[in-house]
Structure formats: structure tokens, C-alpha cells
Amino acid sequence: MIEEEIENEFKLALEGIRKLPLSSRNGVYLAYVYYKELFNKIKCSTAEKIMAERIRISNAHKFGLMFDSIIRYKTNTI
């Protein structure tokens, strides 16, 4: 139930991001993409794994997310 609520909040957040001024949209969208990816990784993990170790996004994956975010920003497909 909590995961569903968080997913709905992500959907609403994306709608809000699309309404932001262009000057702010890229950075906010990048944070959105990063935290959504982190949420998806946590959602796929077991409770034991979450309690025992740190869940993180690798630096290479973060770079890929940033690159994709910039491309979406430049092509106005956010």
C-alpha cells in the first residue's frame, strides 16, 4: 500500500515538473529520475537486504541517468 502511494506521488510530481519554468526543469527532473530509480531498486529488494546494507545507485548508472535527463531536457520530452 505504501509503495502504491509513493508511485502515485511520483506520477503527480512528473506532472508538476512539466509545468515548471524551463530554467528549473532540468535539475528538478534529474532529481526526480534519480529518486525514482532508487525507489524502484528498493522496491525490488527484500526487507532483510534493505535492513542489512545500503541501497544505492552506482556512479556509472547515475551518469547514465544524468545523460538521459539532459537529452530529454534538450529535446523537450520530459
mmCIF file of the N, C-alpha and C atoms, coordinates in Angstrom:
data_MODEL
# 
_entry.id   MODEL 
# 
loop_
_atom_site.group_PDB 
_atom_site.id 
_atom_site.type_symbol 
_atom_site.label_atom_id 
_atom_site.label_alt_id 
_atom_site.label_comp_id 
_atom_site.label_asym_id 
_atom_site.label_entity_id 
_atom_site.label_seq_id 
_atom_site.pdbx_PDB_ins_code 
_atom_site.Cartn_x 
_atom_site.Cartn_y 
_atom_site.Cartn_z 
_atom_site.occupancy 
_atom_site.B_iso_or_equiv 
_atom_site.pdbx_formal_charge 
_atom_site.auth_seq_id 
_atom_site.auth_comp_id 
_atom_site.auth_asym_id 
_atom_site.auth_atom_id 
_atom_site.pdbx_PDB_model_num 
ATOM 1   N N  . MET A 1 1  ? 0.823  -1.192 0.000   1.00 0.00 ? 1  MET A N  1 
ATOM 2   C CA . MET A 1 1  ? 0.000  0.000  0.000   1.00 0.00 ? 1  MET A CA 1 
ATOM 3   C C  . MET A 1 1  ? 0.875  1.267  0.000   1.00 0.00 ? 1  MET A C  1 
ATOM 4   N N  . ILE A 1 2  ? 1.950  1.225  0.771   1.00 0.00 ? 2  ILE A N  1 
ATOM 5   C CA . ILE A 1 2  ? 2.862  2.375  0.825   1.00 0.00 ? 2  ILE A CA 1 
ATOM 6   C C  . ILE A 1 2  ? 3.530  2.577  -0.529  1.00 0.00 ? 2  ILE A C  1 
ATOM 7   N N  . GLU A 1 3  ? 3.940  1.463  -1.151  1.00 0.00 ? 3  GLU A N  1 
ATOM 8   C CA . GLU A 1 3  ? 4.595  1.559  -2.456  1.00 0.00 ? 3  GLU A CA 1 
ATOM 9   C C  . GLU A 1 3  ? 3.656  2.169  -3.498  1.00 0.00 ? 3  GLU A C  1 
ATOM 10  N N  . GLU A 1 4  ? 2.380  1.793  -3.462  1.00 0.00 ? 4  GLU A N  1 
ATOM 11  C CA . GLU A 1 4  ? 1.405  2.366  -4.392  1.00 0.00 ? 4  GLU A CA 1 
ATOM 12  C C  . GLU A 1 4  ? 1.268  3.868  -4.198  1.00 0.00 ? 4  GLU A C  1 
ATOM 13  N N  . GLU A 1 5  ? 1.232  4.280  -2.940  1.00 0.00 ? 5  GLU A N  1 
ATOM 14  C CA . GLU A 1 5  ? 1.115  5.706  -2.633  1.00 0.00 ? 5  GLU A CA 1 
ATOM 15  C C  . GLU A 1 5  ? 2.326  6.481  -3.149  1.00 0.00 ? 5  GLU A C  1 
ATOM 16  N N  . ILE A 1 6  ? 3.507  5.916  -2.963  1.00 0.00 ? 6  ILE A N  1 
ATOM 17  C CA . ILE A 1 6  ? 4.732  6.569  -3.437  1.00 0.00 ? 6  ILE A CA 1 
ATOM 18  C C  . ILE A 1 6  ? 4.722  6.659  -4.963  1.00 0.00 ? 6  ILE A C  1 
ATOM 19  N N  . GLU A 1 7  ? 4.297  5.582  -5.640  1.00 0.00 ? 7  GLU A N  1 
ATOM 20  C CA . GLU A 1 7  ? 4.234  5.605  -7.104  1.00 0.00 ? 7  GLU A CA 1 
ATOM 21  C C  . GLU A 1 7  ? 3.268  6.681  -7.594  1.00 0.00 ? 7  GLU A C  1 
ATOM 22  N N  . ASN A 1 8  ? 2.136  6.821  -6.921  1.00 0.00 ? 8  ASN A N  1 
ATOM 23  C CA . ASN A 1 8  ? 1.182  7.876  -7.299  1.00 0.00 ? 8  ASN A CA 1 
ATOM 24  C C  . ASN A 1 8  ? 1.786  9.262  -7.101  1.00 0.00 ? 8  ASN A C  1 
ATOM 25  N N  . GLU A 1 9  ? 2.557  9.421  -6.043  1.00 0.00 ? 9  GLU A N  1 
ATOM 26  C CA . GLU A 1 9  ? 3.216  10.710 -5.808  1.00 0.00 ? 9  GLU A CA 1 
ATOM 27  C C  . GLU A 1 9  ? 4.247  11.009 -6.882  1.00 0.00 ? 9  GLU A C  1 
ATOM 28  N N  . PHE A 1 10 ? 4.949  9.979  -7.361  1.00 0.00 ? 10 PHE A N  1 
ATOM 29  C CA . PHE A 1 10 ? 5.888  10.179 -8.462  1.00 0.00 ? 10 PHE A CA 1 
ATOM 30  C C  . PHE A 1 10 ? 5.151  10.632 -9.726  1.00 0.00 ? 10 PHE A C  1 
ATOM 31  N N  . LYS A 1 11 ? 3.987  10.042 -9.996  1.00 0.00 ? 11 LYS A N  1 
ATOM 32  C CA . LYS A 1 11 ? 3.207  10.442 -11.172 1.00 0.00 ? 11 LYS A CA 1 
ATOM 33  C C  . LYS A 1 11 ? 2.773  11.902 -11.065 1.00 0.00 ? 11 LYS A C  1 
ATOM 34  N N  . LEU A 1 12 ? 2.311  12.288 -9.894  1.00 0.00 ? 12 LEU A N  1 
ATOM 35  C CA . LEU A 1 12 ? 1.900  13.681 -9.690  1.00 0.00 ? 12 LEU A CA 1 
ATOM 36  C C  . LEU A 1 12 ? 3.097  14.631 -9.792  1.00 0.00 ? 12 LEU A C  1 
ATOM 37  N N  . ALA A 1 13 ? 4.235  14.178 -9.277  1.00 0.00 ? 13 ALA A N  1 
ATOM 38  C CA . ALA A 1 13 ? 5.443  15.013 -9.320  1.00 0.00 ? 13 ALA A CA 1 
ATOM 39  C C  . ALA A 1 13 ? 5.855  15.274 -10.766 1.00 0.00 ? 13 ALA A C  1 
ATOM 40  N N  . LEU A 1 14 ? 5.770  14.261 -11.612 1.00 0.00 ? 14 LEU A N  1 
ATOM 41  C CA . LEU A 1 14 ? 6.155  14.446 -13.016 1.00 0.00 ? 14 LEU A CA 1 
ATOM 42  C C  . LEU A 1 14 ? 5.250  15.470 -13.697 1.00 0.00 ? 14 LEU A C  1 
ATOM 43  N N  . GLU A 1 15 ? 3.974  15.434 -13.384 1.00 0.00 ? 15 GLU A N  1 
ATOM 44  C CA . GLU A 1 15 ? 3.059  16.440 -13.934 1.00 0.00 ? 15 GLU A CA 1 
ATOM 45  C C  . GLU A 1 15 ? 3.474  17.847 -13.490 1.00 0.00 ? 15 GLU A C  1 
ATOM 46  N N  . GLY A 1 16 ? 3.866  17.969 -12.233 1.00 0.00 ? 16 GLY A N  1 
ATOM 47  C CA . GLY A 1 16 ? 4.320  19.262 -11.724 1.00 0.00 ? 16 GLY A CA 1 
ATOM 48  C C  . GLY A 1 16 ? 5.617  19.716 -12.360 1.00 0.00 ? 16 GLY A C  1 
ATOM 49  N N  . ILE A 1 17 ? 6.521  18.780 -12.596 1.00 0.00 ? 17 ILE A N  1 
ATOM 50  C CA . ILE A 1 17 ? 7.807  19.110 -13.221 1.00 0.00 ? 17 ILE A CA 1 
ATOM 51  C C  . ILE A 1 17 ? 7.579  19.675 -14.617 1.00 0.00 ? 17 ILE A C  1 
ATOM 52  N N  . ARG A 1 18 ? 6.634  19.095 -15.328 1.00 0.00 ? 18 ARG A N  1 
ATOM 53  C CA . ARG A 1 18 ? 6.339  19.572 -16.688 1.00 0.00 ? 18 ARG A CA 1 
ATOM 54  C C  . ARG A 1 18 ? 5.823  21.008 -16.705 1.00 0.00 ? 18 ARG A C  1 
ATOM 55  N N  . LYS A 1 19 ? 5.286  21.473 -15.593 1.00 0.00 ? 19 LYS A N  1 
ATOM 56  C CA . LYS A 1 19 ? 4.744  22.832 -15.512 1.00 0.00 ? 19 LYS A CA 1 
ATOM 57  C C  . LYS A 1 19 ? 5.772  23.856 -15.016 1.00 0.00 ? 19 LYS A C  1 
ATOM 58  N N  . LEU A 1 20 ? 6.936  23.391 -14.626 1.00 0.00 ? 20 LEU A N  1 
ATOM 59  C CA . LEU A 1 20 ? 7.977  24.295 -14.136 1.00 0.00 ? 20 LEU A CA 1 
ATOM 60  C C  . LEU A 1 20 ? 8.547  25.138 -15.267 1.00 0.00 ? 20 LEU A C  1 
ATOM 61  N N  . PRO A 1 21 ? 9.122  26.300 -14.926 1.00 0.00 ? 21 PRO A N  1 
ATOM 62  C CA . PRO A 1 21 ? 9.822  27.080 -15.951 1.00 0.00 ? 21 PRO A CA 1 
ATOM 63  C C  . PRO A 1 21 ? 11.019 26.283 -16.477 1.00 0.00 ? 21 PRO A C  1 
ATOM 64  N N  . LEU A 1 22 ? 11.354 26.490 -17.726 1.00 0.00 ? 22 LEU A N  1 
ATOM 65  C CA . LEU A 1 22 ? 12.461 25.750 -18.343 1.00 0.00 ? 22 LEU A CA 1 
ATOM 66  C C  . LEU A 1 22 ? 13.763 25.877 -17.561 1.00 0.00 ? 22 LEU A C  1 
ATOM 67  N N  . SER A 1 23 ? 13.977 27.010 -16.936 1.00 0.00 ? 23 SER A N  1 
ATOM 68  C CA . SER A 1 23 ? 15.235 27.235 -16.220 1.00 0.00 ? 23 SER A CA 1 
ATOM 69  C C  . SER A 1 23 ? 15.382 26.311 -15.012 1.00 0.00 ? 23 SER A C  1 
ATOM 70  N N  . SER A 1 24 ? 14.297 25.809 -14.476 1.00 0.00 ? 24 SER A N  1 
ATOM 71  C CA . SER A 1 24 ? 14.342 24.948 -13.294 1.00 0.00 ? 24 SER A CA 1 
ATOM 72  C C  . SER A 1 24 ? 14.102 23.484 -13.619 1.00 0.00 ? 24 SER A C  1 
ATOM 73  N N  . ARG A 1 25 ? 13.523 23.220 -14.735 1.00 0.00 ? 25 ARG A N  1 
ATOM 74  C CA . ARG A 1 25 ? 13.031 21.879 -15.050 1.00 0.00 ? 25 ARG A CA 1 
ATOM 75  C C  . ARG A 1 25 ? 14.123 20.811 -15.081 1.00 0.00 ? 25 ARG A C  1 
ATOM 76  N N  . ASN A 1 26 ? 15.265 21.095 -15.664 1.00 0.00 ? 26 ASN A N  1 
ATOM 77  C CA . ASN A 1 26 ? 16.289 20.067 -15.841 1.00 0.00 ? 26 ASN A CA 1 
ATOM 78  C C  . ASN A 1 26 ? 16.795 19.525 -14.503 1.00 0.00 ? 26 ASN A C  1 
ATOM 79  N N  . GLY A 1 27 ? 17.153 20.384 -13.595 1.00 0.00 ? 27 GLY A N  1 
ATOM 80  C CA . GLY A 1 27 ? 17.680 19.934 -12.309 1.00 0.00 ? 27 GLY A CA 1 
ATOM 81  C C  . GLY A 1 27 ? 16.656 19.182 -11.483 1.00 0.00 ? 27 GLY A C  1 
ATOM 82  N N  . VAL A 1 28 ? 15.430 19.670 -11.480 1.00 0.00 ? 28 VAL A N  1 
ATOM 83  C CA . VAL A 1 28 ? 14.369 19.009 -10.721 1.00 0.00 ? 28 VAL A CA 1 
ATOM 84  C C  . VAL A 1 28 ? 14.057 17.653 -11.353 1.00 0.00 ? 28 VAL A C  1 
ATOM 85  N N  . TYR A 1 29 ? 14.041 17.600 -12.676 1.00 0.00 ? 29 TYR A N  1 
ATOM 86  C CA . TYR A 1 29 ? 13.779 16.332 -13.356 1.00 0.00 ? 29 TYR A CA 1 
ATOM 87  C C  . TYR A 1 29 ? 14.888 15.321 -13.075 1.00 0.00 ? 29 TYR A C  1 
ATOM 88  N N  . LEU A 1 30 ? 16.127 15.771 -13.052 1.00 0.00 ? 30 LEU A N  1 
ATOM 89  C CA . LEU A 1 30 ? 17.235 14.862 -12.748 1.00 0.00 ? 30 LEU A CA 1 
ATOM 90  C C  . LEU A 1 30 ? 17.079 14.268 -11.342 1.00 0.00 ? 30 LEU A C  1 
ATOM 91  N N  . ALA A 1 31 ? 16.722 15.081 -10.369 1.00 0.00 ? 31 ALA A N  1 
ATOM 92  C CA . ALA A 1 31 ? 16.492 14.578 -9.011  1.00 0.00 ? 31 ALA A CA 1 
ATOM 93  C C  . ALA A 1 31 ? 15.330 13.588 -9.005  1.00 0.00 ? 31 ALA A C  1 
ATOM 94  N N  . TYR A 1 32 ? 14.270 13.896 -9.738  1.00 0.00 ? 32 TYR A N  1 
ATOM 95  C CA . TYR A 1 32 ? 13.110 13.012 -9.844  1.00 0.00 ? 32 TYR A CA 1 
ATOM 96  C C  . TYR A 1 32 ? 13.526 11.648 -10.393 1.00 0.00 ? 32 TYR A C  1 
ATOM 97  N N  . VAL A 1 33 ? 14.280 11.648 -11.488 1.00 0.00 ? 33 VAL A N  1 
ATOM 98  C CA . VAL A 1 33 ? 14.707 10.399 -12.133 1.00 0.00 ? 33 VAL A CA 1 
ATOM 99  C C  . VAL A 1 33 ? 15.584 9.584  -11.174 1.00 0.00 ? 33 VAL A C  1 
ATOM 100 N N  . TYR A 1 34 ? 16.489 10.255 -10.487 1.00 0.00 ? 34 TYR A N  1 
ATOM 101 C CA . TYR A 1 34 ? 17.384 9.560  -9.558  1.00 0.00 ? 34 TYR A CA 1 
ATOM 102 C C  . TYR A 1 34 ? 16.585 8.907  -8.425  1.00 0.00 ? 34 TYR A C  1 
ATOM 103 N N  . TYR A 1 35 ? 15.696 9.665  -7.802  1.00 0.00 ? 35 TYR A N  1 
ATOM 104 C CA . TYR A 1 35 ? 14.949 9.113  -6.673  1.00 0.00 ? 35 TYR A CA 1 
ATOM 105 C C  . TYR A 1 35 ? 13.944 8.059  -7.115  1.00 0.00 ? 35 TYR A C  1 
ATOM 106 N N  . LYS A 1 36 ? 13.413 8.179  -8.304  1.00 0.00 ? 36 LYS A N  1 
ATOM 107 C CA . LYS A 1 36 ? 12.518 7.142  -8.809  1.00 0.00 ? 36 LYS A CA 1 
ATOM 108 C C  . LYS A 1 36 ? 13.294 5.851  -9.045  1.00 0.00 ? 36 LYS A C  1 
ATOM 109 N N  . GLU A 1 37 ? 14.484 5.961  -9.585  1.00 0.00 ? 37 GLU A N  1 
ATOM 110 C CA . GLU A 1 37 ? 15.332 4.786  -9.809  1.00 0.00 ? 37 GLU A CA 1 
ATOM 111 C C  . GLU A 1 37 ? 15.707 4.137  -8.478  1.00 0.00 ? 37 GLU A C  1 
ATOM 112 N N  . LEU A 1 38 ? 16.036 4.948  -7.499  1.00 0.00 ? 38 LEU A N  1 
ATOM 113 C CA . LEU A 1 38 ? 16.362 4.434  -6.176  1.00 0.00 ? 38 LEU A CA 1 
ATOM 114 C C  . LEU A 1 38 ? 15.143 3.738  -5.562  1.00 0.00 ? 38 LEU A C  1 
ATOM 115 N N  . PHE A 1 39 ? 13.971 4.329  -5.693  1.00 0.00 ? 39 PHE A N  1 
ATOM 116 C CA . PHE A 1 39 ? 12.739 3.719  -5.194  1.00 0.00 ? 39 PHE A CA 1 
ATOM 117 C C  . PHE A 1 39 ? 12.502 2.365  -5.854  1.00 0.00 ? 39 PHE A C  1 
ATOM 118 N N  . ASN A 1 40 ? 12.682 2.291  -7.172  1.00 0.00 ? 40 ASN A N  1 
ATOM 119 C CA . ASN A 1 40 ? 12.492 1.025  -7.881  1.00 0.00 ? 40 ASN A CA 1 
ATOM 120 C C  . ASN A 1 40 ? 13.462 -0.040 -7.390  1.00 0.00 ? 40 ASN A C  1 
ATOM 121 N N  . LYS A 1 41 ? 14.680 0.355  -7.108  1.00 0.00 ? 41 LYS A N  1 
ATOM 122 C CA . LYS A 1 41 ? 15.675 -0.588 -6.606  1.00 0.00 ? 41 LYS A CA 1 
ATOM 123 C C  . LYS A 1 41 ? 15.295 -1.074 -5.205  1.00 0.00 ? 41 LYS A C  1 
ATOM 124 N N  . ILE A 1 42 ? 14.816 -0.176 -4.373  1.00 0.00 ? 42 ILE A N  1 
ATOM 125 C CA . ILE A 1 42 ? 14.383 -0.548 -3.020  1.00 0.00 ? 42 ILE A CA 1 
ATOM 126 C C  . ILE A 1 42 ? 13.167 -1.461 -3.105  1.00 0.00 ? 42 ILE A C  1 
ATOM 127 N N  . LYS A 1 43 ? 12.256 -1.144 -4.000  1.00 0.00 ? 43 LYS A N  1 
ATOM 128 C CA . LYS A 1 43 ? 11.033 -1.930 -4.153  1.00 0.00 ? 43 LYS A CA 1 
ATOM 129 C C  . LYS A 1 43 ? 11.344 -3.380 -4.544  1.00 0.00 ? 43 LYS A C  1 
ATOM 130 N N  . CYS A 1 44 ? 12.394 -3.586 -5.309  1.00 0.00 ? 44 CYS A N  1 
ATOM 131 C CA . CYS A 1 44 ? 12.766 -4.934 -5.765  1.00 0.00 ? 44 CYS A CA 1 
ATOM 132 C C  . CYS A 1 44 ? 13.619 -5.681 -4.742  1.00 0.00 ? 44 CYS A C  1 
ATOM 133 N N  . SER A 1 45 ? 14.029 -5.022 -3.687  1.00 0.00 ? 45 SER A N  1 
ATOM 134 C CA . SER A 1 45 ? 14.889 -5.642 -2.674  1.00 0.00 ? 45 SER A CA 1 
ATOM 135 C C  . SER A 1 45 ? 14.040 -6.249 -1.562  1.00 0.00 ? 45 SER A C  1 
ATOM 136 N N  . THR A 1 46 ? 14.618 -7.226 -0.893  1.00 0.00 ? 46 THR A N  1 
ATOM 137 C CA . THR A 1 46 ? 13.937 -7.818 0.260   1.00 0.00 ? 46 THR A CA 1 
ATOM 138 C C  . THR A 1 46 ? 14.118 -6.913 1.471   1.00 0.00 ? 46 THR A C  1 
ATOM 139 N N  . ALA A 1 47 ? 13.237 -7.074 2.439   1.00 0.00 ? 47 ALA A N  1 
ATOM 140 C CA . ALA A 1 47 ? 13.329 -6.276 3.669   1.00 0.00 ? 47 ALA A CA 1 
ATOM 141 C C  . ALA A 1 47 ? 14.643 -6.546 4.386   1.00 0.00 ? 47 ALA A C  1 
ATOM 142 N N  . GLU A 1 48 ? 15.079 -7.796 4.364   1.00 0.00 ? 48 GLU A N  1 
ATOM 143 C CA . GLU A 1 48 ? 16.342 -8.150 5.017   1.00 0.00 ? 48 GLU A CA 1 
ATOM 144 C C  . GLU A 1 48 ? 17.528 -7.429 4.373   1.00 0.00 ? 48 GLU A C  1 
ATOM 145 N N  . LYS A 1 49 ? 17.529 -7.367 3.049   1.00 0.00 ? 49 LYS A N  1 
ATOM 146 C CA . LYS A 1 49 ? 18.614 -6.686 2.348   1.00 0.00 ? 49 LYS A CA 1 
ATOM 147 C C  . LYS A 1 49 ? 18.600 -5.195 2.660   1.00 0.00 ? 49 LYS A C  1 
ATOM 148 N N  . ILE A 1 50 ? 17.404 -4.603 2.692   1.00 0.00 ? 50 ILE A N  1 
ATOM 149 C CA . ILE A 1 50 ? 17.290 -3.173 2.982   1.00 0.00 ? 50 ILE A CA 1 
ATOM 150 C C  . ILE A 1 50 ? 17.817 -2.859 4.376   1.00 0.00 ? 50 ILE A C  1 
ATOM 151 N N  . MET A 1 51 ? 17.522 -3.731 5.334   1.00 0.00 ? 51 MET A N  1 
ATOM 152 C CA . MET A 1 51 ? 17.965 -3.502 6.712   1.00 0.00 ? 51 MET A CA 1 
ATOM 153 C C  . MET A 1 51 ? 19.451 -3.788 6.899   1.00 0.00 ? 51 MET A C  1 
ATOM 154 N N  . ALA A 1 52 ? 20.014 -4.667 6.053   1.00 0.00 ? 52 ALA A N  1 
ATOM 155 C CA . ALA A 1 52 ? 21.401 -5.097 6.253   1.00 0.00 ? 52 ALA A CA 1 
ATOM 156 C C  . ALA A 1 52 ? 22.424 -4.262 5.496   1.00 0.00 ? 52 ALA A C  1 
ATOM 157 N N  . GLU A 1 53 ? 22.033 -3.683 4.398   1.00 0.00 ? 53 GLU A N  1 
ATOM 158 C CA . GLU A 1 53 ? 23.027 -2.961 3.594   1.00 0.00 ? 53 GLU A CA 1 
ATOM 159 C C  . GLU A 1 53 ? 22.435 -1.703 2.977   1.00 0.00 ? 53 GLU A C  1 
ATOM 160 N N  . ARG A 1 54 ? 23.321 -0.890 2.500   1.00 0.00 ? 54 ARG A N  1 
ATOM 161 C CA . ARG A 1 54 ? 22.942 0.376  1.874   1.00 0.00 ? 54 ARG A CA 1 
ATOM 162 C C  . ARG A 1 54 ? 22.492 0.106  0.444   1.00 0.00 ? 54 ARG A C  1 
ATOM 163 N N  . ILE A 1 55 ? 21.371 0.654  0.081   1.00 0.00 ? 55 ILE A N  1 
ATOM 164 C CA . ILE A 1 55 ? 20.877 0.546  -1.296  1.00 0.00 ? 55 ILE A CA 1 
ATOM 165 C C  . ILE A 1 55 ? 21.294 1.829  -2.013  1.00 0.00 ? 55 ILE A C  1 
ATOM 166 N N  . ARG A 1 56 ? 21.994 1.658  -3.117  1.00 0.00 ? 56 ARG A N  1 
ATOM 167 C CA . ARG A 1 56 ? 22.493 2.841  -3.815  1.00 0.00 ? 56 ARG A CA 1 
ATOM 168 C C  . ARG A 1 56 ? 22.468 2.628  -5.318  1.00 0.00 ? 56 ARG A C  1 
ATOM 169 N N  . ILE A 1 57 ? 22.626 3.719  -6.023  1.00 0.00 ? 57 ILE A N  1 
ATOM 170 C CA . ILE A 1 57 ? 22.748 3.717  -7.474  1.00 0.00 ? 57 ILE A CA 1 
ATOM 171 C C  . ILE A 1 57 ? 24.228 3.943  -7.781  1.00 0.00 ? 57 ILE A C  1 
ATOM 172 N N  . SER A 1 58 ? 24.804 3.091  -8.616  1.00 0.00 ? 58 SER A N  1 
ATOM 173 C CA . SER A 1 58 ? 26.228 3.223  -8.925  1.00 0.00 ? 58 SER A CA 1 
ATOM 174 C C  . SER A 1 58 ? 26.503 4.545  -9.635  1.00 0.00 ? 58 SER A C  1 
ATOM 175 N N  . ASN A 1 59 ? 27.732 4.999  -9.537  1.00 0.00 ? 59 ASN A N  1 
ATOM 176 C CA . ASN A 1 59 ? 28.108 6.257  -10.178 1.00 0.00 ? 59 ASN A CA 1 
ATOM 177 C C  . ASN A 1 59 ? 27.930 6.188  -11.691 1.00 0.00 ? 59 ASN A C  1 
ATOM 178 N N  . ALA A 1 60 ? 28.237 5.042  -12.283 1.00 0.00 ? 60 ALA A N  1 
ATOM 179 C CA . ALA A 1 60 ? 28.067 4.895  -13.731 1.00 0.00 ? 60 ALA A CA 1 
ATOM 180 C C  . ALA A 1 60 ? 26.591 4.998  -14.105 1.00 0.00 ? 60 ALA A C  1 
ATOM 181 N N  . HIS A 1 61 ? 25.745 4.404  -13.305 1.00 0.00 ? 61 HIS A N  1 
ATOM 182 C CA . HIS A 1 61 ? 24.303 4.467  -13.574 1.00 0.00 ? 61 HIS A CA 1 
ATOM 183 C C  . HIS A 1 61 ? 23.791 5.898  -13.378 1.00 0.00 ? 61 HIS A C  1 
ATOM 184 N N  . LYS A 1 62 ? 24.302 6.588  -12.369 1.00 0.00 ? 62 LYS A N  1 
ATOM 185 C CA . LYS A 1 62 ? 23.925 7.993  -12.150 1.00 0.00 ? 62 LYS A CA 1 
ATOM 186 C C  . LYS A 1 62 ? 24.300 8.838  -13.362 1.00 0.00 ? 62 LYS A C  1 
ATOM 187 N N  . PHE A 1 63 ? 25.490 8.570  -13.912 1.00 0.00 ? 63 PHE A N  1 
ATOM 188 C CA . PHE A 1 63 ? 25.927 9.308  -15.091 1.00 0.00 ? 63 PHE A CA 1 
ATOM 189 C C  . PHE A 1 63 ? 24.976 9.053  -16.255 1.00 0.00 ? 63 PHE A C  1 
ATOM 190 N N  . GLY A 1 64 ? 24.565 7.798  -16.429 1.00 0.00 ? 64 GLY A N  1 
ATOM 191 C CA . GLY A 1 64 ? 23.615 7.462  -17.482 1.00 0.00 ? 64 GLY A CA 1 
ATOM 192 C C  . GLY A 1 64 ? 22.278 8.167  -17.289 1.00 0.00 ? 64 GLY A C  1 
ATOM 193 N N  . LEU A 1 65 ? 21.812 8.220  -16.046 1.00 0.00 ? 65 LEU A N  1 
ATOM 194 C CA . LEU A 1 65 ? 20.569 8.923  -15.742 1.00 0.00 ? 65 LEU A CA 1 
ATOM 195 C C  . LEU A 1 65 ? 20.697 10.414 -16.056 1.00 0.00 ? 65 LEU A C  1 
ATOM 196 N N  . MET A 1 66 ? 21.854 10.983 -15.715 1.00 0.00 ? 66 MET A N  1 
ATOM 197 C CA . MET A 1 66 ? 22.084 12.396 -15.982 1.00 0.00 ? 66 MET A CA 1 
ATOM 198 C C  . MET A 1 66 ? 22.097 12.663 -17.487 1.00 0.00 ? 66 MET A C  1 
ATOM 199 N N  . PHE A 1 67 ? 22.787 11.811 -18.230 1.00 0.00 ? 67 PHE A N  1 
ATOM 200 C CA . PHE A 1 67 ? 22.859 11.965 -19.681 1.00 0.00 ? 67 PHE A CA 1 
ATOM 201 C C  . PHE A 1 67 ? 21.465 11.879 -20.297 1.00 0.00 ? 67 PHE A C  1 
ATOM 202 N N  . ASP A 1 68 ? 20.672 10.887 -19.877 1.00 0.00 ? 68 ASP A N  1 
ATOM 203 C CA . ASP A 1 68 ? 19.317 10.730 -20.383 1.00 0.00 ? 68 ASP A CA 1 
ATOM 204 C C  . ASP A 1 68 ? 18.458 11.940 -20.024 1.00 0.00 ? 68 ASP A C  1 
ATOM 205 N N  . SER A 1 69 ? 18.633 12.444 -18.816 1.00 0.00 ? 69 SER A N  1 
ATOM 206 C CA . SER A 1 69 ? 17.879 13.613 -18.365 1.00 0.00 ? 69 SER A CA 1 
ATOM 207 C C  . SER A 1 69 ? 18.200 14.833 -19.224 1.00 0.00 ? 69 SER A C  1 
ATOM 208 N N  . ILE A 1 70 ? 19.464 15.032 -19.524 1.00 0.00 ? 70 ILE A N  1 
ATOM 209 C CA . ILE A 1 70 ? 19.872 16.172 -20.361 1.00 0.00 ? 70 ILE A CA 1 
ATOM 210 C C  . ILE A 1 70 ? 19.294 16.042 -21.769 1.00 0.00 ? 70 ILE A C  1 
ATOM 211 N N  . ILE A 1 71 ? 19.339 14.839 -22.323 1.00 0.00 ? 71 ILE A N  1 
ATOM 212 C CA . ILE A 1 71 ? 18.784 14.610 -23.665 1.00 0.00 ? 71 ILE A CA 1 
ATOM 213 C C  . ILE A 1 71 ? 17.290 14.908 -23.675 1.00 0.00 ? 71 ILE A C  1 
ATOM 214 N N  . ARG A 1 72 ? 16.572 14.411 -22.668 1.00 0.00 ? 72 ARG A N  1 
ATOM 215 C CA . ARG A 1 72 ? 15.124 14.665 -22.594 1.00 0.00 ? 72 ARG A CA 1 
ATOM 216 C C  . ARG A 1 72 ? 14.833 16.167 -22.439 1.00 0.00 ? 72 ARG A C  1 
ATOM 217 N N  . TYR A 1 73 ? 15.672 16.849 -21.650 1.00 0.00 ? 73 TYR A N  1 
ATOM 218 C CA . TYR A 1 73 ? 15.507 18.289 -21.464 1.00 0.00 ? 73 TYR A CA 1 
ATOM 219 C C  . TYR A 1 73 ? 15.720 19.038 -22.779 1.00 0.00 ? 73 TYR A C  1 
ATOM 220 N N  . LYS A 1 74 ? 16.811 18.692 -23.468 1.00 0.00 ? 74 LYS A N  1 
ATOM 221 C CA . LYS A 1 74 ? 17.151 19.390 -24.713 1.00 0.00 ? 74 LYS A CA 1 
ATOM 222 C C  . LYS A 1 74 ? 16.124 19.143 -25.815 1.00 0.00 ? 74 LYS A C  1 
ATOM 223 N N  . THR A 1 75 ? 15.527 17.939 -25.820 1.00 0.00 ? 75 THR A N  1 
ATOM 224 C CA . THR A 1 75 ? 14.545 17.618 -26.849 1.00 0.00 ? 75 THR A CA 1 
ATOM 225 C C  . THR A 1 75 ? 13.125 17.921 -26.399 1.00 0.00 ? 75 THR A C  1 
ATOM 226 N N  . ASN A 1 76 ? 13.005 18.471 -25.184 1.00 0.00 ? 76 ASN A N  1 
ATOM 227 C CA . ASN A 1 76 ? 11.712 18.858 -24.603 1.00 0.00 ? 76 ASN A CA 1 
ATOM 228 C C  . ASN A 1 76 ? 10.739 17.692 -24.543 1.00 0.00 ? 76 ASN A C  1 
ATOM 229 N N  . THR A 1 77 ? 11.234 16.519 -24.093 1.00 0.00 ? 77 THR A N  1 
ATOM 230 C CA . THR A 1 77 ? 10.388 15.327 -23.980 1.00 0.00 ? 77 THR A CA 1 
ATOM 231 C C  . THR A 1 77 ? 10.218 14.863 -22.547 1.00 0.00 ? 77 THR A C  1 
ATOM 232 N N  . ILE A 1 78 ? 10.392 15.772 -21.613 1.00 0.00 ? 78 ILE A N  1 
ATOM 233 C CA . ILE A 1 78 ? 10.205 15.433 -20.202 1.00 0.00 ? 78 ILE A CA 1 
ATOM 234 C C  . ILE A 1 78 ? 8.729  15.205 -19.957 1.00 0.00 ? 78 ILE A C  1 
# 
